[in-house]
Amino acid sequence: MIATPYFQAAERLDTDRDPSAVDLEKVSSDDAAEDFSLASFDEAELNQVAEELVAHKAGARRTTDLVRLYLQEIGRVRLLRRDEEVSEAQLVQRYMQLLELRTQSAEVQGDLLQTYVALMETHDRLTSHLSHRPSLERWSREANISVTELKPLLIQGKQKWAELAAISVKELDQAIAEGIRAKEHMIKANLRLVVSVAKKYQNRGLELLDLIQEGTLGLERAVEKFDPTKGYRFSTYAYWWIRQGITRAIATQSRTIRLPVHITEKLNKIKKAQRKLSQDQGRTPTVEDIAKELEMTPPQVREVLLRVPRSVSLETKVGKDRDTELGDLLETDSISPEESLMREALRRDLQQLLSDLTTREQEVIQMRFGLGDGTPYSLAEIGRALDLSRERVRQIESKALQKLRQPKRRNRVRDYLEALG
C-alpha cells in the first residue's frame, strides 16, 4: 500500500463552514465542475499528470517515482456507484457521531472519559508521526503512565463510551472499524477528483503535488461531513471542499506577504464581481456597484481594498545610493515587531490559561515545560523541588494537561500557535 497524502498529518480545515444549498447549486452549474462522474479521467490522463510532474521535477527521481506510483494507485480504485456512495457515507456518519458523542461527553462526564480521550489523541498523534500504530510501551511512555495502568484505562474508557451510545463494546468496535474503512474507501475512490481540480489551479504559486495534498485534505473533510440524505451527489459536495482547501492553500502559502484568509476570500469575491460588472456594463464598476452586487456596504468594500498591500517588485532599488534590491532586505532571522507583540500576547493568554489550574498544577506545568525560566525539568527534578514523589508529579501533570486539552481552553491559543508556526 502506498502512503497517499490522505495518510499524512496536516492541519484540518476545522474553521471552514459547511456549504449551503446555494453554494452547491453554484458548483453544480460551474463549467469547471461540469463532469463529476470523472468517467473520462482514466489511467491515460493519470499517466499524463505523472509525466508532467516528472518533467517538472527533473533530477528528483525518487520523488517522481513515488508520484507515479501514487497516481497509478488512484487509477486502480473503482469509482463508487450511487448506492455504494450512500451506504458508505452512512457508515462514516455513524462513526463521526460516535466520535462527537465521545468528545462532548468527555467535557461533562469527568476524569474517566477525559483520560480516555487524551490517551486516544496521544495514540493518533503517534500513529501519524510513526506512520504505523505505536506499541503499548511507546504509547504508555508518551502518555506518562505504565502499561499496566494504560490497559484498564482503555478498557474502562471504551466501556463508558459504549454505555453512552447505548450499544455493546462489540457493536462499538464494529461501528468504528466500518466507519474507518468506509471513510478510507470514499477518499480513495474520489482521489481522481482531487487531481482533476488541482490541475485547474496550476501555476498559481504552488506545485501540482502540493495542490493535490491540500485538495486531499479538503476531500477528507468532505467525507467526514457529507450527509447523503440531503440529495446531492458526493462529488458535488466534495468538489466544494476540495476547491476550498486548494484556494485557501494558494491564498496563505503562495504570497510573500500573507493576508488573513477571510480578507483574501473577500478580495477574490470583489475581483470576480469587478470582472462580471465590467462585462455586463461595459465600464469600470464603482465601489457602490460592487457593494450592491455582493450585498456589502461601500465602506466594507473599501476596507478590504485598503487592507491589501500594493505589490512592489523585489528588484526595486532602495537605499540612498539605490544600490540595494528590496528582496535583499527581506530575509532575516530576527523577530519582527508584529511577532514580538504576538508572542507577548500569547504569554499573557498562557498565564490566563494556567490560572484555571490549581496552584500545584500551575507549578508542575510551568516547570515541566520551562514556562518560567525557559528550562524544562524532569518529573524526578520537579518532585525533588516540590517534595513530591515522581508518580505524584506525573498524576498532577496528567490531570492538568487533560484540563488544558479541553477545546474551550485549547482554542484560546490555537490562533497564536498557527500564526507563529
Secondary structure in CASP SS format (residue, H / E / C, confidence):
PFRMAT SS
TARGET T0000
AUTHOR 0000-0000-0000
METHOD secondary structure of the structure
MODEL  1
M C 1.00
I C 1.00
A C 1.00
T C 1.00
P H 1.00
Y H 1.00
F H 1.00
Q C 1.00
A C 1.00
A C 1.00
E C 1.00
R C 1.00
L C 1.00
D C 1.00
T C 1.00
D C 1.00
R C 1.00
D C 1.00
P C 1.00
S C 1.00
A H 1.00
V H 1.00
D H 1.00
L H 1.00
E H 1.00
K H 1.00
V H 1.00
S H 1.00
S H 1.00
D C 1.00
D H 1.00
A H 1.00
A H 1.00
E C 1.00
D C 1.00
F C 1.00
S C 1.00
L C 1.00
A C 1.00
S C 1.00
F C 1.00
D C 1.00
E H 1.00
A H 1.00
E H 1.00
L H 1.00
N H 1.00
Q H 1.00
V H 1.00
A H 1.00
E H 1.00
E H 1.00
L H 1.00
V H 1.00
A H 1.00
H H 1.00
K C 1.00
A C 1.00
G C 1.00
A C 1.00
R H 1.00
R H 1.00
T H 1.00
T H 1.00
D H 1.00
L H 1.00
V H 1.00
R H 1.00
L H 1.00
Y H 1.00
L H 1.00
Q H 1.00
E H 1.00
I H 1.00
G H 1.00
R H 1.00
V C 1.00
R C 1.00
L C 1.00
L C 1.00
R C 1.00
R H 1.00
D H 1.00
E H 1.00
E H 1.00
V H 1.00
S H 1.00
E H 1.00
A H 1.00
Q H 1.00
L H 1.00
V H 1.00
Q H 1.00
R H 1.00
Y H 1.00
M H 1.00
Q H 1.00
L H 1.00
L H 1.00
E H 1.00
L H 1.00
R H 1.00
T H 1.00
Q H 1.00
S H 1.00
A H 1.00
E H 1.00
V H 1.00
Q H 1.00
G C 1.00
D H 1.00
L H 1.00
L H 1.00
Q H 1.00
T H 1.00
Y H 1.00
V H 1.00
A H 1.00
L H 1.00
M H 1.00
E H 1.00
T H 1.00
H H 1.00
D H 1.00
R H 1.00
L H 1.00
T H 1.00
S H 1.00
H H 1.00
L H 1.00
S C 1.00
H C 1.00
R C 1.00
P C 1.00
S C 1.00
L H 1.00
E H 1.00
R H 1.00
W H 1.00
S H 1.00
R H 1.00
E H 1.00
A C 1.00
N C 1.00
I C 1.00
S C 1.00
V H 1.00
T H 1.00
E H 1.00
L H 1.00
K H 1.00
P H 1.00
L H 1.00
L H 1.00
I H 1.00
Q H 1.00
G H 1.00
K H 1.00
Q H 1.00
K H 1.00
W H 1.00
A H 1.00
E H 1.00
L H 1.00
A C 1.00
A C 1.00
I C 1.00
S C 1.00
V H 1.00
K H 1.00
E H 1.00
L H 1.00
D H 1.00
Q H 1.00
A H 1.00
I H 1.00
A H 1.00
E H 1.00
G H 1.00
I H 1.00
R H 1.00
A H 1.00
K H 1.00
E H 1.00
H H 1.00
M H 1.00
I H 1.00
K H 1.00
A H 1.00
N C 1.00
L H 1.00
R H 1.00
L H 1.00
V H 1.00
V H 1.00
S H 1.00
V H 1.00
A H 1.00
K H 1.00
K C 1.00
Y C 1.00
Q C 1.00
N C 1.00
R C 1.00
G C 1.00
L C 1.00
E C 1.00
L H 1.00
L H 1.00
D H 1.00
L H 1.00
I H 1.00
Q H 1.00
E H 1.00
G H 1.00
T H 1.00
L H 1.00
G H 1.00
L H 1.00
E H 1.00
R H 1.00
A H 1.00
V H 1.00
E H 1.00
K H 1.00
F C 1.00
D C 1.00
P H 1.00
T H 1.00
K H 1.00
G C 1.00
Y C 1.00
R C 1.00
F H 1.00
S H 1.00
T H 1.00
Y H 1.00
A H 1.00
Y H 1.00
W H 1.00
W H 1.00
I H 1.00
R H 1.00
Q H 1.00
G H 1.00
I H 1.00
T H 1.00
R H 1.00
A H 1.00
I H 1.00
A H 1.00
T H 1.00
Q H 1.00
S C 1.00
R C 1.00
T C 1.00
I C 1.00
R C 1.00
L C 1.00
P C 1.00
V H 1.00
H H 1.00
I H 1.00
T H 1.00
E H 1.00
K H 1.00
L H 1.00
N H 1.00
K H 1.00
I H 1.00
K H 1.00
K H 1.00
A H 1.00
Q H 1.00
R H 1.00
K H 1.00
L H 1.00
S H 1.00
Q H 1.00
D H 1.00
Q H 1.00
G C 1.00
R C 1.00
T C 1.00
P C 1.00
T C 1.00
V H 1.00
E H 1.00
D H 1.00
I H 1.00
A H 1.00
K H 1.00
E H 1.00
L H 1.00
E C 1.00
M C 1.00
T C 1.00
P H 1.00
P H 1.00
Q H 1.00
V H 1.00
R H 1.00
E H 1.00
V H 1.00
L H 1.00
L H 1.00
R C 1.00
V C 1.00
P C 1.00
R C 1.00
S C 1.00
V C 1.00
S C 1.00
L C 1.00
E C 1.00
T C 1.00
K E 1.00
V E 1.00
G C 1.00
K C 1.00
D C 1.00
R C 1.00
D C 1.00
T E 1.00
E E 1.00
L H 1.00
G H 1.00
D H 1.00
L H 1.00
L C 1.00
E C 1.00
T C 1.00
D C 1.00
S C 1.00
I C 1.00
S C 1.00
P H 1.00
E H 1.00
E H 1.00
S H 1.00
L H 1.00
M H 1.00
R H 1.00
E H 1.00
A H 1.00
L H 1.00
R H 1.00
R H 1.00
D H 1.00
L H 1.00
Q H 1.00
Q H 1.00
L H 1.00
L H 1.00
S C 1.00
D C 1.00
L C 1.00
T C 1.00
T H 1.00
R H 1.00
E H 1.00
Q H 1.00
E H 1.00
V H 1.00
I H 1.00
Q H 1.00
M H 1.00
R H 1.00
F C 1.00
G C 1.00
L C 1.00
G C 1.00
D C 1.00
G C 1.00
T C 1.00
P C 1.00
Y C 1.00
S C 1.00
L H 1.00
A H 1.00
E H 1.00
I H 1.00
G H 1.00
R H 1.00
A H 1.00
L H 1.00
D C 1.00
L C 1.00
S C 1.00
R H 1.00
E H 1.00
R H 1.00
V H 1.00
R H 1.00
Q H 1.00
I H 1.00
E H 1.00
S H 1.00
K H 1.00
A H 1.00
L H 1.00
Q H 1.00
K H 1.00
L H 1.00
R C 1.00
Q C 1.00
P H 1.00
K H 1.00
R H 1.00
R H 1.00
N H 1.00
R H 1.00
V H 1.00
R H 1.00
D H 1.00
Y H 1.00
L H 1.00
E H 1.00
A H 1.00
L H 1.00
G C 1.00
END
